Structures are given as structure tokens and as C-alpha cells.
């Protein structure tokens, strides 16, 4: 799976982007990070028979503060 996104354009400096997979127990599985605007997931794991997975992307700034998550839906 390839995730792609556009920068917000709000002029806030972005250090990198982090990609996570939310889990049913409200935890998140770290999938990886990138300084670019695309990320390749070689193998997304299905959890607990879920019908869809919603990967999250968050922008991380210089003081290591995170933006709200942008999501996509992958239907199994």
C-alpha cells in the first residue's frame, strides 16, 4: 500500500511525518516515518478480523508536537 498526502500549506515547518495503525485496544502500531509526502507499506497487518484498517498520518514539527491525524481506509 502506498500512502500519499499533500502538505497543509499553513506555513508550519514540518520535521517529518509518522504513520500509525490504530488497534482495537486504542493503542497504535508504529508503521514508519518519512520526511517526504508519501510512504510505502510493504505489509499492512489485519487485526482481530477487522473489516477495514484506517492508517493515520501525522505531521511532526521541530518541537516534536504532532498534528491531528489524517486517515485513509483500507477495506479487507
N, C-alpha and C positions, 0 to 999 in steps of 0.2 A: 504494500500500500504506500502511496506517495501522498503526503500532506503538503499543501501549498497555501500560502496566505499572503495578503498584502499588508504592508506597514500601515499603521493608523494615520500617519501624516500629521499628527498633532505636535510634532517638533520635540517630542520627548526622546532623549537618547536611549537607545536600546543596547544593552550589553550582549545579550543572547536570548534565545527562545528555548523554553523547556517543554517537553512533550510527555504527558502522563496518560495513563488509562485508569479511570475511576473504577473501583471494585465495589461489589455489593456491600461489603462491611464498612463503607465510607472511607476507606484508605485509598491511596493512589499508587499505581505501579509506575515507576520512572521508566520511560521508553528511550529517552536520549535528549540531547540538546544540540543546538546549531546556532551559528552566528548569521546564517542566511535566512531565506524566506521559504524554504522547502525542506522536507525531511522524509527519508525513505525508511519505512518499517518493513524489514525483511520477513518478520513473522509476528503477527498480532495474535495473542492467545485469547481464546474464548474462555470465559469464566462462568462456572455454575450454570451452564445451559442457557445463558442469556440469549435473547433473540437479536439483540443489537449491541454494539460496543460504541461508545462515544469518546474517541480520543480528544484530549484537551491540549491546547497550545497556549502558553502564557509568555508574554514579553517580560524580561527581567532587566531592570535598569542598573546603573552604576552602583547605587547604594544597596543593591540586591533586593529591591522591592519588586513585587510581581503585579502584573496587570490582572484584570478579570480574565477568566478562561474563554477562549473561542473554541467551539466544538464542531465536530462533524459526526455523522452517524454512519457506521458500517453495519449493514444488516447481514446476519449469518444465513 
